[in-house]
Amino acid sequence: MENAALERVQRRVQQTILEDSRQQLQHHLEETKEQQDRLMQLITKFGGTPTQERGELPLAIPPESIRNIIHSSTSAAEQELMQSVEDTIVENAEVTGYNLLIQMAEKMNMVIQYLL
């Protein structure tokens, strides 16, 4: 997910038409890179190998024909608003994913302690 999110945020930094949004996205990009580095270190520390693979981001993407119609009939400001909503969806999905991983790790730790 982090690899896919990084790519999306990089694209959004370049595409946004609002300077305030660009600055926020740039900050988010830096945070995402730091998070990626921390994850790579943890994966390596526990004997794994970090991957460059990308997960699928949780976005409802209409068929290309409909996207073309939407794109051609909306203003730049409307497109920016739609992208901003998608940014929020992706960010919330990341938080939910990390919360799930934390809960799974806690449960695994309880099982291990029970077995010992």
Secondary structure, 3 states (H helix, E strand, C coil): CHHHHHHHHHHHHHHCCCHHHHHHHHHHHHHHHHHHHHHHHHHHHCCCCCCCCCCCCCCCCCCHHHHHHHHHHCCHHHHHHHHHHHHHHHHHHHHHHHHHHHHHHHHHHHHHHHHC
